[in-house]
Amino acid sequence: MSPQSPSASAALATSAAPSAPPPPAVPTATYRLQLQPGFPFSAAERAVPYLASLGISHLHLSPVLEAAPGSAHGYDVTGHARVREELGGEEGLRSLSRAAREHGMGIVVDIVPNHMGVPVPERLNEALWEVLREGPASPYARWFDIDWEAGGGRLLLPVLGGRLGEELGALSVKGGVLAYHDHRFPLREGTEHLPLPELLDAQHYRLAWWRLARTELNYRRFFTIADLIGVRVEEPEVFAATHACVLRLLREGVVHGLRVDHPDGLADPGAYLLRLEEETGGAWTVVEKILGPRERLPVSWPVAGTTGYDALHHVDGLFVDPDGLAELAAVYRGFTGTAPDLGGEWGPTVRRAAREVVAHDLAAEVGRLTRTAAAVCEAAPGLALRDHAPWALRTAIEEVLVRVPVYRPYVTAGGPVGAEDRAMLEEAAEGARTAFAVPEEAAAVDVVRDLALGRLGDGGAQRDFCARFAQVCAALRAKSEEDTAFYRYAPLLSAAEVGGDPGSPQVAPEEFHAYCARLQRDWPATGTVLSTHDTKRSADVRAALAVLTECPERWAELLERVTHETLRASGVEAPDRHVAWVAWQTAYGMGFPYQERLVPALLKAVREAGLRTTWTERDAAYEEAVERFAVAGPGGPPLYTVAAFARELARPVRANVLGAALLHLTMPGVPDLYMGTERVYTALVDPDNRRLPDFPPFRTGVPEETAEAREEAAAWLPESLPEEKRALTEAALRLRRERPAWFGASASYEPLRAAGPAAGHCVAYARSGAVVCVATRLSLRLAGAGGWRETALELPPGRWRDLLGGREAEGSVKPAELLAERPVALLVRG
């Protein structure tokens, strides 16, 4: 972060009137601050006056409890009993809360119930340290989801750089602990004087080569990340211990709401959320639940709603031209020559990715399910389930898992099963039968289906299978889609977004209106979002990319031109056409391809895709070729051709940026703004989107490079757009704060439909008869078809004034006049 000028510091330190009202119980808008050692509570506090002036009702803080040293995200919690010292500790949080309250704002914090970090050194996680020292007899052993039997009574720790025999020389006993480089492990009582080989075998843990995690790991982890260990918050004492600090801060009024990270990782999300609601007294709570295209949030969950990725999909989809998308996909397949199941088509690509992940990355998890299913069969009354071969059970488990179309079912052993979960698992099982050549062996599918549905009783093994099956479903879905297929299927990069549907990203206005009406009816206080710390690309990058669906032929011409320019200027070719496509789209979406940001994003993309290199099996020569191409191509002389292309599309990009922002800020739900997104914000996947924020006085948002680079970026970016977006954001947020009834639980949502030749380009709706929002979609196609012409929009009764430009209107208005100066309008009656 750059130093602030004295005048800016003084402005940020301005105090609000002492009579500021208390924050509302339900936020009108939240603002996400990604805390880290470089941006602690004190830095957030300096931003409070500015955020209050913007119209924010609640600060939304990333996890605030003790985490691994230096963590830039805080999801690797190491201690639940205290606020993170690197951020300023509890006093720092209390000071921030007091400053927020003085400005009428509250605090929402992110909590992480599913997992804890396995830090280096390991003693930083005190609960885990005790388990490593005392083993299954430790009172903390119930905290963690460990399969002690599978490990022979020992916990596998995959931390060694090589096989144990090769690493013995790096292991030693120092100060009563076992040391391995920066790692530290406790010693079981009475073993400290044993010879090293015997000492290692005598511990409650087994140090092992990191590559064994894939098949031998015997604790539940977050997805496939071995240094995040699963926590059993389903146990009452574990819930109490891990939530005591946050609940105390809630009761004392330091914190006012919660965001729950990854509830689908829990054994019983519904039961957990019921307990959480009881303990918080019904504080506003949203859950990071990723909904499938036709999936609905369980109505029994006592929460305000989701964190908003479903809203992201519906807003983004409005700006995707379905006809142009089909043309763009055809160009993509012709340019890359990609096979259907390796990125050429979405369906085959995601199915292949799921099979790879379930058989490879999640082998240890599938192994645990197989052992549990076999144990149930062995112990079944009357020998009814004997003689199901382990291989058949494993095959059945894998085949059912890859056919579950959503993150997970919500079932407990012996409990009721919802109709949707029953139908989904029955259908998955029916498809799984086709994997067996012998019909009698396919009966293993029935066992797996019935265990997943909780039909075979509620004994310990049955409960374990039912819960773990659902948890593995969630891990499989995330790893195979978001972290693999999203990087393989790349016709339109903006469609590959959390909560999105790359195979069908477009959303018709009628579908958007139906979704908003459903939110207002069922989840009026849910979260809505466009950019987060987890989005693959920020909203403004996606807004630019969506324009490509309106001009696929121009994109195809650009690709051919820059491909030839790169080869002519440097003699460098992309190592494959897929990475070339991804690189050029990324460069265009960024606006100006800074090498220090572009190269890491491309390397992450090719590793996640796993086609030529991966995180664990890196092809150094291929990655070097990717980097050479990125520097010579998108980061070299052809970048000026890309910049010129981007300038040609500046007007439709502006329409998309402002249109998405207006819809997000005024649709049903509580909008959550990611830090910096009130202005133009171009960020790629993490860690790029977790850079330190830059609060007022705002710079251009451009990294400090050469003057030429800054001029080039400014030429791509319409000069007025950052300020236009900020003014729009401020107008909408202040309106929500001053008139919460127009947008809250008692509000209404009424679609407004234009009539005329360009009616499909107008998205409009009224909120509570007092606010009308109008946005332009597919503006490039609109201009190519002759503009709005005689298209008209009938406003609700009354006289209306546009808060963005002051224009007044009533009755039937022409978008050609209403939207003459800007592609959006925010009208208020009277």
C-alpha positions in Angstrom: 0.0 0.0 0.0 1.3 3.4 -0.9 1.8 6.1 1.9 -1.2 8.4 2.2 -0.8 12.1 1.9 -1.4 14.2 5.0 -4.6 15.6 3.6 -5.9 12.0 2.9 -4.9 10.8 6.4 -6.8 13.7 7.9 -9.8 13.0 5.8 -9.8 9.4 6.9 -9.5 10.3 10.5 -12.5 12.6 10.4 -14.9 11.6 13.2 -18.6 11.0 12.7 -21.2 12.7 14.8 -21.5 11.0 18.2 -25.2 10.5 17.6 -24.7 7.9 14.8 -27.5 5.4 15.0 -26.7 1.7 15.9 -26.1 -0.7 13.0 -29.3 -2.4 11.7 -29.8 -6.0 12.7 -29.9 -7.0 9.0 -27.2 -5.2 6.9 -28.2 -3.0 4.1 -24.8 -3.5 2.5 -21.5 -5.2 3.6 -18.0 -4.4 2.5 -15.4 -7.2 2.5 -12.0 -6.4 3.8 -9.3 -9.1 3.3 -7.3 -8.7 6.4 -3.7 -9.8 6.6 -0.5 -8.7 8.5 0.0 -6.0 5.9 -3.6 -4.8 6.3 -4.5 -5.3 10.0 -7.4 -3.9 12.1 -5.8 -0.5 12.5 -5.6 -0.1 8.7 -9.3 -1.1 8.4 -10.1 1.4 11.1 -8.6 4.2 9.1 -11.0 3.3 6.2 -14.1 3.4 8.3 -15.1 7.1 7.7 -14.7 6.6 3.9 -16.8 3.4 3.9 -19.5 5.0 6.0 -19.7 7.9 3.5 -20.0 5.3 0.8 -23.2 4.0 2.4 -22.0 0.7 3.9 -23.8 -0.6 6.9 -21.5 -3.4 8.0 -17.8 -4.2 7.5 -17.3 -7.8 6.4 -14.0 -9.1 7.8 -12.1 -12.2 6.7 -11.4 -14.7 9.5 -10.1 -12.9 12.6 -9.1 -15.8 14.8 -5.4 -17.0 15.3 -4.1 -18.4 12.0 -0.8 -19.6 10.6 1.9 -16.9 10.7 1.8 -14.6 7.7 -1.4 -16.1 6.3 -2.9 -13.7 3.7 -6.4 -15.2 4.1 -6.9 -16.5 7.7 -8.7 -19.7 6.8 -5.9 -21.8 8.3 -7.1 -21.2 11.8 -4.7 -22.5 14.5 -6.5 -21.3 17.6 -10.1 -20.5 18.3 -9.7 -19.0 21.7 -8.2 -15.7 20.7 -8.2 -13.0 18.0 -5.2 -13.0 15.7 -2.3 -11.1 17.2 -0.8 -10.3 13.7 -4.0 -8.3 13.0 -3.9 -6.4 16.3 -5.4 -8.9 18.7 -8.8 -8.5 20.4 -8.1 -4.9 21.4 -7.5 -4.1 17.7 -10.8 -5.7 16.8 -12.6 -3.9 19.6 -11.1 -0.6 18.5 -12.3 -1.2 14.9 -15.7 -2.1 16.1 -16.0 1.0 18.2 -14.9 3.2 15.2 -17.5 1.4 13.1 -20.3 2.0 15.7 -19.4 5.7 15.8 -20.3 5.8 12.2 -23.4 3.7 12.5 -21.8 0.5 11.1 -21.6 -3.0 12.4 -19.1 -5.9 11.9 -19.7 -9.3 10.2 -16.9 -11.9 10.6 -16.0 -15.0 8.6 -15.9 -18.2 10.7 -14.3 -21.4 9.7 -16.0 -24.4 11.4 -14.9 -27.1 9.0 -11.1 -27.2 9.5 -8.0 -26.0 11.2 -4.5 -25.4 9.9 -1.6 -27.8 10.4 1.0 -25.0 10.9 4.8 -25.0 10.8 5.9 -25.3 13.6 3.1 -27.6 14.6 3.0 -26.4 18.2 1.1 -23.3 17.0 -2.0 -25.5 16.9 -2.2 -26.4 20.6 -5.1 -28.8 20.2 -3.4 -30.8 17.4 -0.1 -30.7 19.4 -1.8 -32.5 22.3 -3.2 -35.1 19.9 0.2 -35.7 18.4 1.7 -36.2 21.9 -1.0 -38.2 23.5 -2.7 -39.9 20.6 -6.3 -41.3 20.7 -6.3 -40.9 24.5 -6.0 -37.2 24.3 -9.1 -35.2 25.3 -8.5 -33.3 22.0 -8.6 -36.5 19.9 -12.4 -35.9 19.4 -11.7 -32.5 17.8 -10.3 -33.9 14.6 -11.7 -36.3 12.0 -9.1 -39.0 12.3 -9.4 -42.7 11.2 -7.1 -44.1 13.9 -7.8 -47.7 12.9 -6.7 -47.1 9.3 -3.4 -45.7 10.5 -2.8 -48.5 13.0 -3.4 -46.1 15.8 -1.1 -43.5 14.4 -1.8 -40.2 12.5 -0.1 -39.9 9.2 1.7 -36.6 8.7 2.8 -36.2 5.1 5.5 -33.6 5.7 8.8 -35.2 4.5 10.4 -34.1 1.3 11.4 -37.7 0.5 11.0 -41.2 1.8 11.7 -41.6 5.5 14.9 -43.4 4.9 16.2 -40.6 2.8 15.2 -37.9 5.3 16.6 -39.5 8.5 19.6 -37.2 8.5 17.4 -34.2 8.7 15.5 -35.5 11.7 16.8 -34.9 15.3 15.7 -34.4 18.8 16.1 -30.9 20.1 14.9 -29.5 23.4 12.6 -32.4 24.0 10.9 -32.3 20.6 11.4 -33.9 17.3 12.7 -31.4 14.7 12.6 -31.6 10.9 13.7 -28.4 9.3 11.2 -25.8 10.5 8.8 -28.5 11.7 8.5 -29.4 15.4 6.7 -32.5 16.8 6.0 -33.5 20.4 7.4 -36.7 21.8 5.4 -39.4 23.5 6.2 -39.6 27.1 9.2 -41.9 27.8 10.4 -42.1 24.2 12.8 -39.1 24.1 16.0 -41.3 24.8 15.2 -44.0 22.2 17.4 -44.4 19.1 15.9 -42.4 16.3 14.3 -45.3 14.3 12.7 -46.7 17.5 11.7 -43.2 18.6 9.9 -42.6 15.3 8.0 -45.9 15.5 7.0 -45.2 19.1 5.1 -42.0 18.4 1.3 -41.5 18.0 2.0 -40.1 14.5 3.9 -41.3 11.5 6.1 -38.9 9.6 5.9 -39.7 5.9 6.8 -38.6 2.4 4.3 -35.9 1.3 3.3 -38.0 -1.8 1.7 -40.6 0.4 -1.1 -38.2 1.4 -3.1 -39.1 -1.8 -3.5 -42.7 -0.8 -2.5 -43.1 2.9 -3.9 -40.1 4.6 -6.1 -41.0 7.6 -7.6 -37.7 8.5 -10.3 -35.7 6.7 -8.8 -32.6 5.1 -10.2 -29.5 3.3 -10.6 -30.8 -0.3 -7.1 -32.1 -1.0 -5.1 -29.8 1.1 -3.2 -31.9 3.7 -2.2 -28.9 5.9 -5.9 -28.2 6.7 -7.3 -30.9 9.0 -11.0 -31.5 9.4 -12.7 -30.5 12.7 -15.6 -32.5 14.2 -17.9 -29.6 15.2 -20.8 -32.1 15.3 -19.4 -33.0 18.8 -21.1 -30.6 21.3 -17.8 -30.0 23.3 -15.9 -29.3 20.1 -18.5 -26.8 18.9 -18.5 -25.1 22.3 -14.7 -24.8 22.4 -14.2 -23.7 18.8 -17.0 -21.1 18.9 -16.6 -19.6 22.4 -14.6 -16.6 21.4 -16.8 -15.6 18.5 -20.0 -16.1 20.5 -18.6 -14.0 23.3 -17.8 -11.2 20.8 -21.3 -11.4 19.4 -22.9 -11.2 22.9 -20.7 -8.2 23.8 -21.7 -6.4 20.6 -18.2 -6.3 19.1 -19.5 -8.5 16.2 -23.0 -8.4 14.7 -23.2 -11.1 12.0 -21.5 -14.2 10.6 -20.4 -15.6 7.3 -20.0 -19.4 7.6 -17.2 -20.8 5.4 -17.8 -24.1 3.6 -20.7 -25.6 5.5 -20.8 -28.5 3.0 -17.6 -29.9 4.6 -19.5 -30.5 7.9 -20.9 -33.9 8.9 -24.4 -32.4 9.4 -24.7 -28.8 8.2 -28.3 -28.5 9.1 -27.8 -29.5 12.7 -24.7 -27.3 13.0 -26.7 -24.2 11.8 -29.5 -24.9 14.2 -27.0 -25.0 17.0 -25.3 -21.8 15.7 -28.7 -20.0 15.5 -29.5 -20.9 19.1 -26.2 -19.7 20.4 -26.2 -16.4 18.4 -29.8 -15.5 19.2 -30.6 -15.4 15.5 -27.8 -13.0 14.4 -27.7 -12.4 10.7 -25.8 -15.3 9.2 -25.1 -16.3 5.6 -23.4 -19.5 4.4 -20.9 -20.2 1.6 -23.2 -22.6 -0.1 -22.5 -23.2 -3.8 -25.9 -24.0 -5.4 -26.2 -26.0 -8.6 -28.1 -24.7 -11.6 -31.5 -26.0 -10.3 -30.6 -26.5 -6.7 -32.3 -24.7 -3.8 -31.0 -23.8 -0.4 -32.5 -26.1 2.2 -35.5 -24.2 3.7 -34.9 -25.8 7.1 -31.5 -24.0 7.5 -32.0 -21.1 9.9 -29.9 -18.6 8.0 -30.5 -15.5 6.0 -29.2 -17.2 2.8 -26.1 -17.8 0.9 -23.0 -15.6 0.4 -24.3 -14.9 -3.1 -22.5 -16.9 -5.8 -26.0 -17.8 -7.2 -26.6 -14.1 -7.6 -23.3 -13.7 -9.4 -24.3 -16.3 -11.9 -27.6 -14.7 -12.6 -26.2 -11.2 -13.0 -23.3 -12.3 -15.2 -25.5 -14.4 -17.4 -27.6 -11.4 -18.5 -24.6 -10.0 -20.3 -23.8 -13.2 -22.2 -25.1 -13.4 -25.8 -26.2 -17.1 -26.3 -25.9 -17.0 -30.1 -22.5 -15.3 -29.9 -21.4 -17.8 -27.2 -22.1 -20.7 -29.5 -20.0 -19.0 -32.2 -17.2 -18.3 -29.7 -17.2 -21.9 -28.7 -16.9 -23.0 -32.3 -13.9 -20.6 -32.8 -12.4 -22.0 -29.6 -12.6 -25.6 -30.8 -11.2 -24.7 -34.2 -8.3 -22.7 -32.7 -7.3 -25.1 -30.0 -8.2 -28.5 -31.6 -9.1 -29.6 -28.0 -10.6 -33.1 -27.6 -14.2 -33.1 -26.3 -13.4 -34.5 -22.9 -10.2 -32.5 -22.4 -11.8 -29.1 -22.8 -13.6 -29.2 -26.1 -17.1 -29.7 -24.6 -18.3 -28.9 -21.1 -20.2 -32.2 -20.3 -17.5 -34.7 -21.3 -14.8 -32.4 -19.8 -16.4 -32.3 -16.4 -17.2 -36.0 -16.4 -13.6 -36.9 -17.2 -12.3 -34.5 -14.5 -14.5 -36.1 -11.9 -13.3 -39.6 -12.7 -9.6 -38.4 -12.5 -10.1 -36.7 -9.2 -12.1 -39.5 -7.5 -9.6 -42.1 -8.5 -6.4 -40.0 -7.9 -6.7 -37.0 -5.7 -9.4 -38.4 -3.4 -8.1 -42.0 -3.3 -7.6 -41.9 0.5 -11.1 -40.6 1.1 -12.6 -43.3 -1.2 -10.5 -45.9 0.6 -12.1 -44.9 3.9 -15.6 -45.1 2.5 -14.8 -48.6 1.1 -13.5 -49.9 4.4 -16.6 -48.5 6.2 -19.0 -50.1 3.6 -17.2 -53.4 3.9 -17.5 -53.3 7.7 -21.2 -52.6 7.5 -21.6 -55.6 5.1 -19.6 -57.8 7.4 -21.7 -56.9 10.5 -25.1 -56.9 8.8 -27.7 -59.0 10.6 -28.4 -62.4 9.1 -25.4 -62.3 6.9 -27.6 -60.5 4.3 -24.8 -58.3 3.0 -21.9 -60.6 3.0 -19.7 -61.4 0.0 -19.6 -57.9 -1.6 -16.0 -57.7 -2.8 -14.1 -54.6 -1.7 -13.3 -53.8 -5.3 -17.0 -53.8 -6.2 -17.8 -51.6 -3.3 -15.1 -49.2 -4.2 -16.2 -49.1 -7.9 -19.8 -48.5 -6.8 -18.7 -45.7 -4.5 -16.7 -44.0 -7.3 -19.4 -44.4 -9.8 -22.1 -43.0 -7.6 -19.9 -40.1 -6.5 -19.1 -38.9 -10.0 -22.9 -38.8 -10.9 -24.0 -36.6 -8.0 -24.9 -33.4 -9.8 -24.6 -31.0 -6.8 -22.2 -30.4 -4.0 -23.8 -33.0 -1.7 -26.9 -34.5 -0.3 -28.2 -33.6 3.1 -28.9 -37.0 4.8 -28.2 -38.4 8.3 -28.2 -42.2 8.9 -31.6 -43.3 10.1 -33.2 -39.9 9.6 -35.7 -38.6 7.1 -34.6 -38.1 3.5 -35.8 -35.2 1.3 -37.5 -36.1 -2.0 -34.8 -34.3 -4.0 -31.9 -36.1 -2.3 -33.7 -39.4 -2.7 -34.3 -38.9 -6.4 -30.8 -37.6 -7.0 -29.1 -40.6 -5.3 -31.5 -43.1 -6.9 -30.7 -41.7 -10.3 -26.9 -41.7 -9.6 -27.1 -45.3 -8.5 -29.0 -46.3 -11.6 -26.3 -44.9 -13.8 -23.5 -46.5 -11.6 -24.8 -50.0 -12.5 -23.6 -49.6 -16.0 -20.0 -49.8 -14.8 -20.5 -53.5 -13.9 -20.4 -56.3 -16.5 -21.9 -58.9 -14.1 -25.4 -57.8 -12.9 -25.0 -59.7 -9.6 -21.9 -57.7 -8.8 -23.8 -54.4 -9.5 -25.7 -55.2 -6.3 -22.8 -53.4 -4.5 -24.4 -50.2 -5.9 -27.5 -50.9 -3.8 -25.4 -51.1 -0.7 -23.7 -47.8 -1.4 -27.0 -46.1 -2.4 -28.7 -47.3 0.8 -25.8 -46.3 3.0 -25.7 -42.8 1.4 -29.4 -42.5 2.0 -29.1 -43.6 5.6 -31.3 -46.7 5.1 -29.2 -49.4 6.7 -29.5 -48.2 10.3 -27.9 -45.6 12.5 -25.0 -47.5 14.0 -21.5 -46.0 14.2 -20.3 -47.3 10.8 -23.6 -46.3 9.1 -23.5 -42.8 10.5 -19.8 -42.5 9.5 -20.4 -43.6 5.9 -23.5 -41.4 5.4 -21.6 -38.3 6.7 -18.3 -39.0 4.9 -20.0 -39.8 1.6 -21.6 -36.4 1.6 -18.4 -34.7 2.6 -16.5 -36.4 -0.2 -19.2 -35.4 -2.6 -18.4 -31.8 -1.8 -14.7 -32.2 -2.2 -15.1 -34.0 -5.5 -17.4 -31.4 -6.9 -15.1 -28.5 -5.9 -11.9 -30.2 -7.2 -13.3 -31.6 -10.4 -15.3 -28.6 -11.5 -13.9 -25.4 -10.0 -10.3 -26.5 -9.8 -10.0 -28.7 -12.9 -12.7 -28.5 -15.5 -13.0 -24.7 -15.2 -9.4 -24.5 -16.3 -9.8 -27.0 -19.2 -13.0 -25.7 -20.8 -12.2 -22.1 -21.8 -14.3 -20.7 -24.6 -15.4 -17.8 -22.3 -13.2 -17.5 -19.2 -15.8 -15.3 -17.4 -18.2 -18.3 -17.4 -15.8 -20.4 -15.4 -16.7 -18.8 -12.1 -17.6 -20.1 -8.6 -21.3 -21.0 -8.7 -21.4 -20.7 -12.5 -22.3 -23.1 -15.2 -19.7 -22.9 -18.0 -21.8 -25.1 -20.2 -24.7 -22.8 -20.1 -23.8 -19.4 -18.6 -26.4 -17.3 -20.3 -29.4 -16.0 -18.4 -32.4 -14.6 -20.1 -34.1 -11.5 -18.6 -37.2 -13.6 -17.7 -35.0 -16.1 -15.8 -33.3 -13.3 -14.0 -36.6 -11.8 -12.9 -37.9 -15.1 -11.7 -34.8 -15.6 -9.7 -35.1 -12.2 -8.1 -38.8 -12.7 -7.3 -37.9 -16.0 -5.6 -35.2 -14.3 -3.5 -37.5 -11.6 -2.4 -40.1 -14.2 -1.4 -37.9 -16.8 0.2 -34.5 -15.2 1.1 -34.9 -11.4 1.2 -31.8 -11.0 3.4 -29.5 -13.4 1.6 -26.1 -12.2 0.5 -25.4 -11.2 -3.1 -21.9 -10.7 -4.6 -20.0 -10.1 -7.8 -16.3 -10.3 -6.6 -14.8 -12.1 -3.7 -11.4 -13.4 -2.5 -12.3 -16.7 -4.2 -13.6 -15.5 -7.6 -11.4 -16.6 -10.5 -11.7 -13.1 -12.0 -13.2 -9.9 -10.6 -16.5 -8.6 -11.9 -15.0 -6.0 -14.1 -12.7 -8.5 -15.8 -15.7 -10.7 -16.4 -17.7 -7.8 -17.7 -15.1 -7.2 -20.4 -14.8 -10.8 -21.3 -18.6 -11.2 -21.7 -18.5 -8.6 -24.6 -16.6 -11.3 -26.6 -19.8 -13.2 -27.0 -21.2 -10.2 -28.9 -18.2 -10.1 -31.4 -16.7 -13.7 -31.7 -15.6 -13.0 -35.2 -13.6 -10.0 -34.1 -12.0 -12.1 -31.4 -11.0 -14.7 -33.9 -9.4 -12.1 -36.1 -7.5 -10.7 -33.1 -6.2 -14.2 -32.2 -4.8 -14.8 -35.7 -3.2 -11.3 -35.7 -1.5 -11.5 -32.3 -0.3 -15.1 -33.0 1.5 -13.9 -36.1 2.8 -10.8 -34.4 4.3 -12.8 -31.5 6.0 -15.3 -33.9 7.3 -12.5 -36.1 8.6 -10.3 -33.2 10.2 -13.0 -31.0 10.0 -16.4 -32.7 8.2 -17.7 -29.7 5.1 -19.9 -30.0 2.7 -21.0 -27.3 3.5 -24.5 -26.1 -0.1 -25.4 -27.1 -3.1 -23.6 -28.5 -5.2 -23.9 -25.3 -2.7 -21.9 -23.2 -2.5 -19.4 -26.0 -6.3 -18.9 -25.9 -6.3 -18.6 -22.1 -3.4 -16.2 -22.2 -4.9 -13.8 -24.7 -8.3 -13.7 -23.1 -6.7 -13.1 -19.7 -4.6 -10.3 -21.1 -7.6 -8.7 -22.8 -9.7 -9.0 -19.6 -7.0 -7.4 -17.5 -6.9 -4.4 -19.8 -3.2 -4.2 -19.7 -1.2 -7.5 -19.2 1.4 -6.8 -16.5 3.8 -9.6 -16.6 4.3 -10.0 -12.8 0.5 -10.6 -12.5 -0.2 -12.4 -15.8 2.6 -15.1 -15.5 1.6 -16.4 -12.1 -2.1 -16.6 -13.2 -1.2 -18.6 -16.3 1.0 -21.0 -14.4 -1.8 -21.6 -11.9 -4.2 -22.1 -14.7 -2.1 -24.8 -16.4 -1.3 -26.6 -13.1 -5.0 -26.6 -12.1 -6.0 -27.9 -15.6 -3.6 -30.8 -15.1 -3.2 -31.5 -18.8 0.5 -31.0 -19.2 1.7 -30.1 -15.7 0.2 -30.2 -12.2 1.0 -28.8 -8.7 2.5 -32.2 -7.7 3.9 -33.5 -11.0 5.4 -30.4 -12.6 6.7 -30.4 -16.1 9.4 -27.7 -15.7 10.1 -27.5 -19.5 6.4 -26.9 -20.3 6.1 -24.3 -17.5 9.1 -22.5 -18.8 7.6 -22.5 -22.3 4.4 -21.0 -20.9 6.3 -18.3 -19.2 8.3 -17.5 -22.3 5.2 -17.2 -24.4 3.4 -15.0 -21.7 6.4 -12.6 -21.7 6.9 -12.5 -25.5 3.2 -12.6 -26.4 0.6 -11.0 -24.1 3.4 -9.3 -22.1 5.4 -8.3 -25.2 4.9 -6.0 -28.2 1.5 -7.6 -29.2 0.0 -6.2 -26.0 -0.5 -2.9 -27.9 -2.6 -4.7 -30.4 -4.6 -6.2 -27.5 -4.9 -2.8 -26.0 -6.2 -1.3 -29.2 -8.8 -4.1 -29.5 -9.9 -3.4 -25.9 -10.2 0.3 -26.6 -12.6 -0.5 -29.5 -14.8 -2.3 -27.0 -14.6 0.3 -24.2 -18.2 1.4 -24.6 -19.9 -2.0 -24.4 -17.5 -2.9 -21.5 -18.7 0.2 -19.7 -22.3 -0.8 -20.2 -21.6 -4.2 -18.7 -19.6 -2.9 -15.8 -22.2 -0.3 -14.8 -25.1 -2.6 -15.6 -23.8 -5.5 -13.4 -23.1 -3.0 -10.6 -26.5 -1.5 -10.6 -28.3 -4.9 -10.6 -26.1 -6.2 -7.8 -26.7 -3.1 -5.6 -30.5 -3.0 -6.1 -31.7 -6.5 -6.5 -33.2 -8.5 -3.6 -30.7 -9.5 -1.0 -27.8 -7.8 0.8 -25.0 -6.7 -1.5 -21.5 -7.5 -0.4 -18.8 -5.4 -2.1 -15.2 -6.7 -2.2 -12.6 -4.2 -1.3 -11.9 -1.7 -4.1 -14.8 -2.8 -6.3 -16.7 0.5 -5.9 -14.3 1.6 -8.6 -13.0 -0.3 -11.6 -11.2 -3.3 -10.2 -9.4 -5.8 -12.4 -8.1 -8.8 -10.5 -7.3 -12.4 -11.4 -7.4 -15.5 -9.3 -5.8 -15.6 -5.9 -3.3 -14.4 -4.8 -3.8 -11.6 -7.3 -7.2 -10.7 -5.8 -5.8 -10.6 -2.3 -3.4 -7.7 -2.9 -3.3 -5.0 -0.3 -6.3 -2.6 -0.8 -5.8 0.9 -1.9 -8.2 3.3 -0.1 -8.6 7.0 -0.8 -7.1 9.0 -2.1 -7.5 6.5 -4.9 -4.8 6.1 -7.5 -5.7 4.8 -11.0 -5.6 1.3 -9.6 -2.6 0.6 -11.9 0.5 -1.1 -10.5 3.5 1.3 -10.4 5.3 0.6 -13.6 6.4 2.9 -16.4 4.6 6.1 -17.3 4.0 4.5 -20.7 2.3 1.5 -19.1 0.1 3.9 -17.0 -0.9 5.8 -20.1 -1.7 2.6 -22.0 -3.9 1.4 -19.2 -5.7 4.7 -19.0 -6.2 4.6 -22.8 -8.0 1.2 -22.4 -10.1 2.4 -19.5 -12.7 5.0 -20.3 -11.5 7.9 -18.3 -14.9 8.5 -16.6 -15.7 4.9 -15.7 -14.0 4.6 -12.3 -15.7 7.7 -11.1 -19.0 6.7 -12.7 -19.0 3.4 -11.0 -18.1 5.0 -7.6 -21.0 7.5 -8.0 -23.4 4.7 -8.9 -22.3 2.6 -5.9 -22.6 5.5 -3.5 -26.1 6.5 -4.8 -27.4 3.0 -4.6 -25.9 2.2 -1.2 -27.0 5.5 0.4 -30.5 4.8 -0.9 -30.5 1.4 0.6 -29.3 2.7 3.9 -31.7 5.6 4.1 -34.7 3.7 2.8 -34.2 0.1 4.0 -37.9 -0.7 3.7 -37.7 -0.3 0.0 -35.2 -3.2 -0.3 -35.7 -5.4 2.8 -38.0 -8.3 3.8 -41.2 -6.3 3.4 -40.2 -4.8 0.0 -41.5 -5.9 -3.4 -39.9 -6.7 -6.7 -41.8 -6.0 -9.9 -40.2 -6.7 -13.4 -40.8 -4.0 -15.9 -40.8 -5.1 -19.6 -40.0 -2.8 -22.5 -41.8 -2.9 -25.8 -40.4 -2.4 -29.2 -37.6 -3.6 -31.5 -34.8 -3.6 -28.9 -36.9 -4.6 -25.9 -34.6 -7.6 -25.1 -31.7 -5.3 -24.5 -33.5 -3.5 -21.6 -33.5 -5.0 -18.1 -35.7 -3.1 -15.7 -37.6 -3.6 -12.4 -39.2 -1.6 -9.6 -38.5 -2.0 -5.9 -41.5 -1.3 -3.7 -43.0 1.1 -6.2 -40.5 3.7 -5.2 -37.3 2.8 -7.1 -36.9 1.8 -10.8 -33.6 0.3 -12.1 -32.8 0.2 -15.8 -29.8 -1.5 -17.3 -28.6 -2.1 -20.9 -27.6 -5.7 -21.9 -25.7 -6.8 -25.0 -25.1 -3.2 -26.0 -22.7 -4.0 -28.8 -25.4 -6.1 -30.5 -27.8 -3.3 -29.8 -25.6 -0.7 -31.5 -25.1 -3.0 -34.5 -28.9 -3.4 -34.9 -29.5 0.3 -35.0 -29.9 1.2 -31.4 -33.0 1.6 -29.3 -35.1 3.1 -32.0 -38.8 3.2 -30.9 -38.4 0.9 -27.9 -40.3 2.2 -24.9 -40.5 1.4 -21.2 -43.7 2.1 -19.2 -42.8 3.4 -15.7 -45.0 2.9 -12.7 -47.3 5.8 -11.9 -45.6 9.0 -10.6 -42.8 11.3 -11.6 -39.3 9.9 -11.4 -35.8 11.4 -11.1 -32.6 9.7 -12.1 -30.1 9.8 -9.1 -27.2 9.4 -11.5 -27.9 12.3 -13.9 -30.9 14.2 -12.6 -33.1 13.5 -15.6 -36.8 13.4 -14.8 -39.4 11.1 -16.5 -42.9 9.8 -16.2 -45.2 7.5 -18.0 -43.8 5.9 -21.2 -40.1 6.7 -21.7 -37.8 5.9 -24.5 -34.5 4.2 -23.4 -32.8 6.1 -26.2 -33.5 9.3 -24.2 -33.4 7.9 -20.7 -30.0 6.2 -21.3 -28.5 8.7 -23.7 -25.7 9.7 -21.3 -25.1 6.4 -19.5 -26.3 2.8 -20.0 -28.0 2.6 -16.6 -30.6 4.6 -14.7 -31.5 4.6 -11.0 -34.9 6.3 -10.7 -36.6 7.4 -7.5 -40.2 8.5 -7.4 -41.0 12.0 -6.4 
